[in-house]
Amino acid sequence: SLFNLSFQILSVFLISFILVKDIHKLKITLAFLFLSFVLKNIFIFLAIKTSHINAYNTLFDIRNKMIDKLLLLPLGFFKKHTTGELSSIMQQSPEALEFYLAHGKPEIIEVIIIPLLSFLFLLLIDWRIGLLMLVGVPLMFLTQIVFQGSMKKGLEMYFKHETKMKSSLIEYIKNIAVIKSFAKDEKISDEILKTCQNYCYYVKKSMVMASLPMALIDIFMEIGVVIVMIVGTYFFYNNEMSLINLVLSITLALIFTESISKTATLHHYSMVFKEACKEINKILLEETPQNKTKTLQEVGDIEFSNVSFKYADKYVIKNVSFVIKKNQSIALIGASGCGKTTIANLLMGYWDVCEGNIKIAGQDIKEVSPSSLANIIGSVSQDSILFNMSIFENVALGKKNASFEEVVEACKKARCHEFIISLPNGYKTNVGEVGNKLSGGQRQRLSIARTILKNAPILILDEATSAIDTQNEKAILEVLKEISKDKTVITITHHLETIKDVDNIILLENGKIIAEGKHDKLLESSSEYKNMVALENKVNEWEL
């Protein structure tokens, strides 16, 4: 900016030396002009390069911190915020910072120094011209103060409706198969269009809120230039100012106006920056469970003591107590919503209990780090989570630095090696987003292979065969039986036939234990369990 200022001032002197035909001064001015031109472009290149590198390094660091923080947050956080909202925060909010960091922040020095130097030069030419140049400045700052509230409100509306639209679009795309199945009867598409229309409306509204003060600021700043032109011309015709000083004054006035007008743009950038920071802080400033730093010394008995847990104000489980001996197998059964999966999630440390405690080998898991818990617990659920990468990479997630041979061995045990090698790219085959290029049974077997590779001493099977066909279910049950040997196993299921041989069955109802014991004992002592078995037997006898 300084070289740009000097370049424009030297240009004025160049014209004056041409007019008076002063060859010596003309040559010197041309030399300085060339030097100023070269240095200006060198520094522009360095400034753009440095500011953008620093900006994107900052964005990278912020996204890394958000990813690290998300891993520490309890599942309750993800129930409070939609996938679309979090996706927008992760993707768009850091990008909104880039404008300020790469373009706004570097110009702060220019906005201070260039107007100041221009004003000082104007004072040296004619103090009256210098003071007249400042006429519009108070009006400009007053406009910024007056309209700050409405501009901030406009930006808040913009961010709010942008997040809402993105959340709706993500949900729409994820559920497109269901939406298409309803054909003309579905109303979701109309709701999505309405959300997009609302977004467009509020974007336009926020732009109107920002454009009026920006226009007024330009007007007020150009008033100073107009006054300098008029008064300067008057001084020139009254022989109070030379032609070169008149041209120089107008040039400096234009430079002054151009530079100080950027304060309005910087003010807008800073407001966008603050709104983006507010969104990012929804993740970074969210409280995380404290004192979870200890490592489990050993894997032993699991003890639930008077454990209660609630979502918001509603208890999901209440005063639940039971013990699972090391290498024992138990089953959690009951109607949907009775708290079975909640118990598993509490054991895995996804939530902290509201009352009571959970201990593994006598150590309260509230004090244990999430990574230490994750190392000893493996799980297979009805939702087989796969990532958009190769089969090898998906299975290898089960063990750090797993070799190809180890992955193949795990896949053989999970009965999925044959179908993998039948694929054109074998273990290099990309499974697609959430594994959509594979069948439900294939996804489930890969999920089991990953768990086999992890080889954790505690295994949670949460409706592991509920979403697959009978033929696949039989094969997977055989695999699960094999990998459960010498492990503490917690099975969550509605298929009572599969849990007859477990060491202990816990029957839950409305978040409380109403019966506990082995299969034969419960048939004698629990009417609820007896009715459940009878109902399942009837279902198994149905014929089409």
C-alpha positions as CSV (number, residue, x, y, z in Angstrom):
1,S,0.0,0.0,0.0
2,L,2.9,2.4,0.8
3,F,4.4,1.7,-2.6
4,N,1.0,2.2,-4.2
5,L,0.8,5.6,-2.6
6,S,4.2,6.6,-3.6
7,F,3.6,5.3,-7.2
8,Q,0.5,7.6,-7.5
9,I,2.3,10.6,-6.0
10,L,5.2,10.1,-8.4
11,S,2.8,9.8,-11.3
12,V,1.6,13.3,-10.5
13,F,5.1,14.7,-10.4
14,L,5.9,12.9,-13.6
15,I,3.2,14.7,-15.4
16,S,4.3,18.1,-14.0
17,F,7.9,17.4,-15.1
18,I,6.7,16.5,-18.6
19,L,4.8,19.7,-18.8
20,V,7.8,21.8,-17.8
21,K,10.2,19.6,-19.8
22,D,12.6,19.1,-17.0
23,I,14.5,16.1,-18.4
24,H,16.7,15.5,-15.4
25,K,13.9,15.3,-12.9
26,L,11.9,13.3,-15.4
27,K,14.5,10.6,-15.5
28,I,14.8,10.5,-11.7
29,T,11.0,10.3,-11.3
30,L,10.8,7.5,-14.0
31,A,13.5,5.5,-12.1
32,F,11.7,5.9,-8.8
33,L,8.4,5.0,-10.6
34,F,9.9,1.8,-12.0
35,L,11.4,0.9,-8.6
36,S,8.1,1.6,-6.9
37,F,6.2,-0.5,-9.4
38,V,8.5,-3.5,-9.0
39,L,8.6,-3.3,-5.2
40,K,4.8,-2.8,-5.0
41,N,4.1,-6.0,-7.0
42,I,6.8,-8.0,-5.1
43,F,5.2,-7.0,-1.8
44,I,1.7,-7.7,-3.1
45,F,2.7,-11.2,-4.1
46,L,4.4,-11.8,-0.7
47,A,1.4,-10.3,1.2
48,I,-1.2,-12.4,-0.6
49,K,0.9,-15.6,-0.3
50,T,1.7,-15.1,3.4
51,S,-1.9,-14.1,4.4
52,H,-3.5,-17.0,2.6
53,I,-1.0,-19.6,3.9
54,N,-1.5,-18.3,7.4
55,A,-5.3,-18.2,7.0
56,Y,-5.6,-21.8,5.7
57,N,-3.2,-23.0,8.3
58,T,-5.5,-21.5,10.9
59,L,-8.5,-23.1,9.2
60,F,-6.7,-26.5,9.3
61,D,-5.9,-26.1,13.0
62,I,-9.5,-25.1,13.8
63,R,-11.0,-28.1,12.0
64,N,-8.4,-30.4,13.7
65,K,-9.5,-29.0,17.1
66,M,-13.2,-29.5,16.3
67,I,-12.5,-33.1,15.2
68,D,-10.6,-33.8,18.4
69,K,-13.3,-32.1,20.5
70,L,-16.1,-34.1,18.8
71,L,-14.4,-37.3,19.8
72,L,-14.5,-36.2,23.5
73,L,-18.2,-35.0,23.5
74,P,-21.0,-37.2,24.9
75,L,-23.7,-38.5,22.6
76,G,-26.1,-36.0,24.2
77,F,-24.4,-33.2,22.3
78,F,-25.2,-34.9,18.9
79,K,-28.9,-35.2,20.0
80,K,-29.0,-31.4,20.6
81,H,-27.5,-30.6,17.2
82,T,-28.6,-31.9,13.8
83,T,-26.2,-33.5,11.3
84,G,-26.7,-30.6,8.9
85,E,-25.9,-28.0,11.6
86,L,-22.7,-29.7,12.6
87,S,-21.8,-30.3,9.0
88,S,-22.3,-26.6,8.3
89,I,-20.1,-25.6,11.3
90,M,-17.4,-28.0,10.2
91,Q,-17.4,-26.9,6.6
92,Q,-18.7,-23.4,6.2
93,S,-17.9,-21.6,9.4
94,P,-14.1,-22.0,9.0
95,E,-14.3,-20.9,5.4
96,A,-16.2,-17.7,6.6
97,L,-13.1,-17.0,8.7
98,E,-10.8,-17.1,5.7
99,F,-12.2,-13.8,4.2
100,Y,-11.3,-11.9,7.4
101,L,-7.9,-13.7,8.0
102,A,-6.7,-13.6,4.4
103,H,-8.2,-10.3,3.1
104,G,-9.5,-8.3,6.0
105,K,-6.8,-8.6,8.7
106,P,-3.9,-7.7,6.4
107,E,-5.7,-4.5,5.3
108,I,-6.0,-3.2,8.9
109,I,-2.6,-1.6,8.7
110,E,-3.3,-0.1,5.3
111,V,-6.6,1.4,6.6
112,I,-4.7,3.1,9.4
113,I,-1.4,4.2,7.7
114,I,-2.5,5.2,4.2
115,P,-5.3,7.6,5.3
116,L,-3.0,9.1,7.9
117,L,-0.1,9.7,5.5
118,S,-2.5,11.1,2.8
119,F,-3.9,13.5,5.4
120,L,-0.5,14.6,6.5
121,F,0.6,15.2,2.9
122,L,-2.6,17.2,2.4
123,L,-1.8,19.3,5.4
124,L,1.6,20.0,4.0
125,I,0.1,21.1,0.7
126,D,-2.6,23.2,2.3
127,W,-3.9,22.8,5.8
128,R,-7.4,24.0,4.8
129,I,-7.7,21.3,2.1
130,G,-6.5,18.7,4.7
131,L,-9.2,19.6,7.2
132,L,-12.0,19.8,4.5
133,M,-11.1,16.3,3.5
134,L,-12.2,15.0,6.9
135,V,-15.8,16.4,6.6
136,G,-17.3,13.0,5.7
137,V,-15.3,10.9,8.2
138,P,-17.5,11.5,11.3
139,L,-20.6,10.8,9.2
140,M,-19.0,7.5,8.0
141,F,-18.3,6.3,11.5
142,L,-21.7,7.4,12.8
143,T,-23.3,5.4,10.0
144,Q,-21.4,2.3,11.1
145,I,-22.5,2.7,14.7
146,V,-26.1,3.4,13.8
147,F,-26.5,0.4,11.5
148,Q,-24.3,-2.0,13.4
149,G,-27.3,-3.6,15.1
150,S,-29.3,-4.2,11.9
151,M,-26.2,-5.5,10.1
152,K,-25.5,-8.0,12.9
153,K,-29.1,-9.1,13.0
154,G,-29.0,-9.6,9.2
155,L,-25.9,-11.8,9.5
156,E,-27.5,-13.8,12.3
157,M,-30.5,-14.5,10.1
158,Y,-28.3,-15.4,7.2
159,F,-26.3,-18.0,9.2
160,K,-29.4,-19.4,10.9
161,H,-31.3,-20.0,7.7
162,E,-28.2,-21.2,5.8
163,T,-27.7,-23.9,8.5
164,K,-31.4,-24.8,8.5
165,M,-31.3,-25.2,4.7
166,K,-28.2,-27.4,4.7
167,S,-29.5,-29.6,7.5
168,S,-32.8,-30.1,5.5
169,L,-30.9,-30.9,2.3
170,I,-28.6,-33.4,4.0
171,E,-31.6,-35.2,5.5
172,Y,-33.4,-35.1,2.2
173,I,-30.5,-36.7,0.3
174,K,-29.9,-39.3,3.0
175,N,-33.6,-40.4,2.9
176,I,-34.1,-40.0,-0.9
177,A,-35.0,-43.7,-1.3
178,V,-37.8,-43.4,1.2
179,I,-39.0,-40.1,-0.4
180,K,-39.0,-41.6,-3.9
181,S,-41.1,-44.6,-2.7
182,F,-44.0,-42.2,-1.9
183,A,-43.9,-40.7,-5.4
184,K,-46.5,-38.0,-5.8
185,D,-47.9,-38.3,-2.3
186,E,-44.7,-37.2,-0.6
187,K,-44.6,-33.6,0.8
188,I,-41.0,-33.5,1.9
189,S,-39.8,-32.0,-1.4
190,D,-42.3,-29.1,-1.1
191,E,-41.0,-28.5,2.5
192,I,-37.4,-28.5,1.2
193,L,-38.3,-26.0,-1.5
194,K,-39.9,-23.8,1.1
195,T,-36.8,-23.9,3.3
196,C,-34.7,-22.9,0.3
197,Q,-37.1,-20.1,-0.6
198,N,-36.9,-18.8,3.0
199,Y,-33.1,-19.0,2.8
200,C,-33.1,-16.9,-0.4
201,Y,-35.5,-14.4,1.2
202,Y,-33.4,-13.9,4.3
203,V,-30.2,-13.7,2.3
204,K,-31.7,-10.9,0.2
205,K,-33.0,-9.2,3.4
206,S,-29.6,-9.4,5.1
207,M,-27.9,-8.0,1.9
208,V,-30.3,-5.1,2.0
209,M,-29.5,-4.4,5.6
210,A,-25.8,-4.3,4.7
211,S,-26.1,-2.5,1.4
212,L,-27.8,0.7,2.7
213,P,-25.1,1.6,5.3
214,M,-22.3,0.7,2.7
215,A,-23.9,3.0,0.2
216,L,-24.2,5.8,2.7
217,I,-20.5,5.4,3.8
218,D,-19.4,5.7,0.1
219,I,-21.5,8.9,-0.3
220,F,-20.2,10.5,2.9
221,M,-16.6,9.7,2.0
222,E,-16.9,11.0,-1.5
223,I,-18.2,14.3,-0.1
224,G,-14.7,15.0,1.1
225,V,-13.3,14.4,-2.4
226,V,-15.9,16.7,-4.0
227,I,-15.2,19.5,-1.5
228,V,-11.4,19.2,-2.2
229,M,-12.1,19.4,-5.9
230,I,-14.3,22.5,-5.6
231,V,-12.2,24.4,-3.0
232,G,-8.9,23.3,-4.6
233,T,-10.1,24.7,-8.0
234,Y,-11.2,27.9,-6.3
235,F,-7.8,28.3,-4.7
236,F,-6.1,27.6,-8.1
237,Y,-8.1,30.3,-9.9
238,N,-7.3,32.7,-7.1
239,N,-3.5,31.9,-7.4
240,E,-3.5,30.3,-3.9
241,M,-2.6,26.9,-5.2
242,S,-0.5,25.7,-8.1
243,L,-1.8,23.2,-10.7
244,I,0.5,20.5,-9.5
245,N,-0.6,20.9,-5.9
246,L,-4.3,20.8,-7.1
247,V,-3.8,17.6,-8.9
248,L,-1.8,16.2,-6.0
249,S,-4.5,17.2,-3.6
250,I,-7.2,15.5,-5.6
251,T,-5.1,12.3,-6.0
252,L,-4.4,12.2,-2.2
253,A,-8.1,12.8,-1.5
254,L,-9.0,9.9,-3.7
255,I,-6.4,7.7,-2.0
256,F,-7.6,8.8,1.4
257,T,-11.2,8.0,0.5
258,E,-10.5,4.6,-1.1
259,S,-8.4,3.5,1.9
260,I,-10.7,4.7,4.7
261,S,-13.8,3.4,3.0
262,K,-12.4,-0.1,3.4
263,T,-13.2,0.3,7.1
264,A,-16.8,-0.4,6.2
265,T,-15.8,-3.6,4.4
266,L,-13.5,-4.6,7.2
267,H,-16.3,-4.0,9.7
268,H,-18.5,-6.3,7.7
269,Y,-15.8,-8.9,7.5
270,S,-15.2,-8.7,11.2
271,M,-19.0,-9.2,11.9
272,V,-19.0,-12.3,9.6
273,F,-15.8,-13.4,11.5
274,K,-17.5,-13.1,14.9
275,E,-20.7,-14.9,13.7
276,A,-18.5,-17.7,12.3
277,C,-16.5,-17.9,15.6
278,K,-19.8,-18.1,17.5
279,E,-20.8,-21.1,15.4
280,I,-17.4,-22.8,15.8
281,N,-17.5,-22.2,19.6
282,K,-20.7,-24.3,19.8
283,I,-18.3,-27.2,19.4
284,L,-15.0,-25.9,20.8
285,L,-16.5,-24.4,24.0
286,E,-18.9,-27.3,24.7
287,E,-18.1,-28.7,28.1
288,T,-16.5,-32.2,28.1
289,P,-16.5,-34.7,30.9
290,Q,-13.7,-33.9,33.3
291,N,-11.3,-36.2,35.2
292,K,-11.4,-38.9,32.5
293,T,-7.7,-39.5,32.5
294,K,-7.1,-42.9,34.2
295,T,-6.2,-46.1,32.4
296,L,-7.9,-49.4,33.2
297,Q,-5.3,-51.5,35.0
298,E,-7.1,-54.8,34.2
299,V,-10.2,-56.2,32.8
300,G,-12.4,-57.9,35.4
301,D,-16.0,-58.1,36.6
302,I,-18.4,-55.4,35.4
303,E,-20.6,-53.9,38.1
304,F,-23.7,-51.6,37.7
305,S,-24.6,-50.1,41.1
306,N,-27.9,-48.3,41.3
307,V,-27.4,-46.7,37.9
308,S,-29.9,-44.2,36.7
309,F,-29.8,-42.2,33.5
310,K,-32.1,-39.7,31.8
311,Y,-32.5,-37.8,28.5
312,A,-33.5,-34.3,29.4
313,D,-35.9,-34.8,32.3
314,K,-37.1,-38.3,31.4
315,Y,-35.4,-41.3,33.1
316,V,-34.5,-44.1,30.6
317,I,-33.1,-46.5,33.2
318,K,-33.7,-46.2,37.0
319,N,-31.8,-47.9,39.9
320,V,-30.3,-50.7,37.7
321,S,-27.9,-53.0,39.5
322,F,-26.3,-56.2,38.2
323,V,-22.8,-57.9,38.0
324,I,-21.2,-59.5,35.0
325,K,-18.4,-61.8,35.9
326,K,-15.2,-61.9,33.8
327,N,-15.7,-64.0,30.6
328,Q,-19.4,-64.5,31.5
329,S,-22.1,-64.0,28.8
330,I,-25.3,-62.2,29.6
331,A,-28.3,-61.0,27.6
332,L,-30.4,-57.8,27.9
333,I,-33.9,-58.3,26.7
334,G,-37.2,-56.4,26.8
335,A,-39.5,-54.2,24.6
336,S,-38.1,-51.5,22.4
337,G,-37.2,-48.4,24.5
338,C,-36.8,-50.3,27.8
339,G,-33.1,-49.2,28.1
340,K,-31.1,-52.1,26.7
341,T,-28.9,-50.1,24.3
342,T,-28.6,-47.2,26.8
343,I,-27.0,-49.6,29.3
344,A,-24.5,-50.7,26.5
345,N,-23.8,-47.0,25.7
346,L,-23.2,-46.2,29.3
347,L,-20.7,-49.1,29.6
348,M,-18.8,-47.8,26.5
349,G,-18.6,-44.4,28.1
350,Y,-20.8,-42.6,25.5
351,W,-22.7,-41.1,28.3
352,D,-22.0,-40.5,32.0
353,V,-24.5,-42.0,34.5
354,C,-26.8,-39.5,36.3
355,E,-26.8,-41.5,39.5
356,G,-24.9,-44.6,40.7
357,N,-21.7,-45.9,39.1
358,I,-20.3,-48.5,36.7
359,K,-17.1,-50.3,37.6
360,I,-14.8,-52.5,35.6
361,A,-12.5,-54.6,37.9
362,G,-13.4,-52.2,40.7
363,Q,-12.5,-49.0,38.8
364,D,-15.2,-46.4,38.2
365,I,-15.4,-45.8,34.4
366,K,-16.2,-42.1,35.1
367,E,-12.5,-41.7,35.8
368,V,-11.3,-43.8,32.8
369,S,-10.2,-42.1,29.5
370,P,-12.4,-42.8,26.4
371,S,-9.4,-44.3,24.6
372,S,-8.8,-46.8,27.5
373,L,-12.4,-47.9,27.4
374,A,-12.4,-48.1,23.6
375,N,-9.4,-50.4,23.8
376,I,-11.2,-53.1,25.9
377,I,-14.7,-53.0,24.3
378,G,-15.6,-54.2,20.9
379,S,-19.2,-54.0,19.5
380,V,-21.3,-55.3,16.7
381,S,-24.6,-53.5,16.2
382,Q,-27.5,-53.7,13.8
383,D,-26.2,-50.7,12.0
384,S,-23.0,-51.7,10.3
385,I,-21.0,-48.5,10.0
386,L,-18.6,-48.6,7.1
387,F,-16.7,-45.6,5.6
388,N,-16.3,-44.5,2.0
389,M,-12.9,-46.3,1.5
390,S,-11.6,-49.8,0.6
391,I,-12.6,-53.0,2.3
392,F,-9.1,-53.4,3.7
393,E,-9.1,-49.9,5.2
394,N,-12.5,-50.4,6.8
395,V,-11.5,-53.7,8.4
396,A,-8.1,-52.4,9.4
397,L,-9.7,-49.7,11.6
398,G,-10.0,-52.5,14.2
399,K,-6.3,-52.5,14.9
400,K,-3.7,-49.8,14.6
401,N,-1.1,-50.6,11.9
402,A,-2.8,-53.9,11.0
403,S,-1.1,-55.9,8.3
404,F,-2.8,-57.2,5.2
405,E,-2.3,-60.8,6.5
406,E,-4.1,-59.9,9.8
407,V,-7.0,-58.3,7.9
408,V,-7.4,-61.4,5.6
409,E,-7.3,-63.7,8.6
410,A,-10.0,-61.7,10.4
411,C,-12.1,-61.7,7.2
412,K,-11.8,-65.5,6.9
413,K,-13.0,-65.9,10.5
414,A,-15.9,-63.6,9.7
415,R,-16.8,-65.7,6.6
416,C,-16.4,-62.8,4.2
417,H,-13.1,-63.6,2.6
418,E,-14.7,-65.6,-0.3
419,F,-17.0,-62.8,-1.4
420,I,-14.2,-60.2,-1.1
421,I,-11.8,-62.1,-3.4
422,S,-14.7,-62.6,-5.9
423,L,-14.8,-58.8,-6.4
424,P,-12.8,-57.3,-9.3
425,N,-10.6,-55.3,-6.9
426,G,-10.7,-57.7,-4.0
427,Y,-9.6,-56.0,-0.7
428,K,-9.0,-52.7,-2.6
429,T,-12.8,-52.5,-3.5
430,N,-14.3,-49.2,-2.3
431,V,-17.5,-49.9,-0.3
432,G,-19.1,-46.6,-1.1
433,E,-20.7,-44.1,1.3
434,V,-21.9,-46.0,4.4
435,G,-21.1,-49.2,2.5
436,N,-24.0,-48.8,0.0
437,K,-22.2,-50.8,-2.6
438,L,-22.5,-54.0,-0.5
439,S,-25.5,-56.0,0.8
440,G,-26.7,-55.9,4.4
441,G,-25.1,-59.3,5.1
442,Q,-21.8,-58.3,3.5
443,R,-21.6,-55.1,5.5
444,Q,-22.4,-56.9,8.7
445,R,-19.6,-59.5,8.1
446,L,-17.1,-56.8,7.5
447,S,-18.2,-55.1,10.7
448,I,-17.6,-58.4,12.5
449,A,-14.2,-58.9,10.8
450,R,-13.2,-55.4,12.2
451,T,-14.3,-56.5,15.7
452,I,-12.4,-59.8,15.4
453,L,-9.3,-57.9,14.4
454,K,-9.7,-55.6,17.4
455,N,-9.9,-58.7,19.7
456,A,-11.3,-56.7,22.7
457,P,-11.9,-58.7,26.0
458,I,-15.4,-57.2,26.3
459,L,-17.9,-57.7,23.4
460,I,-21.3,-56.0,23.0
461,L,-23.7,-57.6,20.4
462,D,-26.5,-55.1,19.9
463,E,-29.2,-56.7,17.6
464,A,-26.3,-57.9,15.5
465,T,-28.5,-60.0,13.2
466,S,-31.8,-58.1,13.2
467,A,-31.4,-56.5,9.8
468,I,-30.3,-59.5,7.7
469,D,-31.9,-62.5,6.1
470,T,-32.2,-66.0,7.7
471,Q,-29.4,-67.6,5.7
472,N,-26.9,-64.8,6.6
473,E,-28.2,-64.8,10.2
474,K,-27.3,-68.4,10.6
475,A,-23.7,-67.9,9.3
476,I,-23.2,-64.8,11.4
477,L,-24.5,-66.4,14.5
478,E,-21.9,-69.1,14.1
479,V,-19.2,-66.5,13.7
480,L,-20.4,-64.6,16.8
481,K,-20.3,-67.8,18.8
482,E,-16.7,-68.4,17.8
483,I,-15.5,-64.9,18.6
484,S,-17.3,-64.8,21.9
485,K,-15.0,-67.5,23.5
486,D,-13.0,-66.3,26.5
487,K,-14.7,-62.9,26.4
488,T,-17.2,-61.0,28.5
489,V,-20.2,-60.9,26.2
490,I,-23.3,-58.7,26.4
491,T,-26.0,-59.6,23.9
492,I,-28.9,-57.3,23.2
493,T,-31.6,-59.1,21.2
494,H,-35.3,-59.8,20.6
495,H,-34.5,-63.3,19.3
496,L,-34.8,-65.3,22.6
497,E,-33.9,-68.5,20.8
498,T,-30.3,-67.3,20.4
499,I,-29.7,-66.6,24.2
500,K,-30.9,-69.8,25.8
501,D,-27.4,-70.8,26.8
502,V,-26.1,-67.5,28.2
503,D,-25.0,-67.3,31.8
504,N,-27.6,-64.7,32.8
505,I,-30.6,-63.1,31.2
506,I,-31.7,-59.6,32.4
507,L,-35.3,-58.6,31.5
508,L,-36.0,-54.9,31.5
509,E,-39.2,-53.0,31.5
510,N,-39.5,-49.2,31.5
511,G,-35.8,-48.9,32.5
512,K,-36.0,-51.2,35.4
513,I,-34.9,-54.9,35.9
514,I,-38.0,-57.0,36.5
515,A,-36.4,-60.4,36.2
516,E,-33.0,-62.0,36.1
517,G,-31.6,-65.5,35.7
518,K,-30.9,-68.3,33.3
519,H,-33.4,-69.4,30.7
520,D,-34.8,-72.3,32.6
521,K,-35.1,-70.4,35.9
522,L,-36.9,-67.5,34.2
523,L,-39.4,-69.8,32.5
524,E,-40.4,-70.9,36.0
525,S,-40.2,-67.6,37.9
526,S,-41.1,-64.9,35.4
527,S,-44.5,-64.8,33.8
528,E,-43.3,-61.9,31.5
529,Y,-40.4,-64.0,30.2
530,K,-42.6,-67.1,29.8
531,N,-45.1,-65.0,27.7
532,M,-42.3,-63.6,25.5
533,V,-41.0,-67.1,24.8
534,A,-44.5,-68.4,24.0
535,L,-45.1,-65.5,21.6
536,E,-41.8,-66.1,19.8
537,N,-42.6,-69.8,19.5
538,K,-46.0,-68.9,17.9
539,V,-44.2,-66.5,15.4
540,N,-41.8,-69.3,14.5
541,E,-44.7,-71.6,13.8
542,W,-46.4,-69.2,11.3
543,E,-46.5,-70.4,7.7
544,L,-47.4,-68.6,4.5
